[in-house]
Amino acid sequence: MENEANFLFHHSLNDFLKPDKKNKQVIFPFNGSPAIKDSIEAIGIPHTEVDVITVNDHPVDFYYKISNHDKVAVFPLVATIITANSLTPAYVYPLRFVVDVHAGKLAKALRMLGFDVIYDNNYSDYKIAEIAADDNRIVITRDIGLLKHNKIKWGHWLRFQHIDEQIIEVVRKYNLKNKIHPFERCIECNGKIESVRKEEIYELLPLNTREHFNEFYRCHECKKVYWKGSHHTNMLRKIDIITRKI
């Protein structure tokens, strides 16, 4: 005979549910004794978005085996606040990220703000999960399936699709507003930006740049050269507009 458990998902976890399931009891039919983590992901919610689970008003971990008529409440992580009953592992600071092919523009934007973000559009899901686990990185993606990978400890599914909204979403989610340090990282490769003498990169500069600029920076990794031209002013304006909304 098939068993049933009742699940109630709170707050942002409802983003993963169909409209007729949001903020309502979700009846989950099952046979045997599946782990509660597998049951939650079968309903459509990746474990990386879950922070606290209670069964019949008692906190449980991801390994709990559900039983017939269990009443399950599932709560998301609020910012980066880890509580006594949290299933989210303690974060490793400073926070670092890895994004998938669906978030390449976001990777460059977060690098522009000074955050350490790994991105390569050739990375497979397995490779991203491996990097996240080995390097203690948070996975940012629009792919719900990726976040169900067992190796991934921390991850966030992007609710928005427009780049400016995604920046605000991530900065708010991880309380990063006071951690923004623009232009400390290369937007192309994620390397650290450092000051460089004009004489060292003179031959690499366009003629107009040689004549009108004297302050230069270079990526320690890919050697890309930066200077404070009109693009710098435009980027500062964009950063200011975004941070005012956070």
Buried (B, 14 or more C-beta within 10 A) or exposed (E): EEBEBEBBBEEBBBEBBEEEBEEEEBEBEBEEEBBBBBBBBEBBBBBBBBBBBBBEEEBBEBEBBBEEEBEBBBBBBBEBEBEEBBBBEEBEEEBBBBBBBBBEBBBBBBBBBBBBBBBBEEBEBEEBBBBBBEEBBBBBBBBBEBBBBEEBBBBBBBEBEEBEBBBBBBBEBBEBEEBBEBBBBBBEBBBEBEEBEBEEBEEEBEEEBBEEBEEBBBBEBEEBBBBBEEEEEEBEEBBEEBBEEE
